[in-house]
């Protein structure tokens, strides 16, 4: 099982500049309005993105 740990970051900007152009930015508050977990469908796989009690994000396959 793959785990990716990321710190929760809040941003008011809707996009950020990178060397290859713009990348989309979504505030995590918009994702976790009703629960502490969302399911992300990527190709044929489902991933769970969970918000911990300490404010960190955990992505599992």
Secondary structure, 3 states (H helix, E strand, C coil): CCEEEEECCCCCCCEEEECCEEEECCCHHHHCCCCCEEEEEECCEEEEEEECCCCEEEEEC
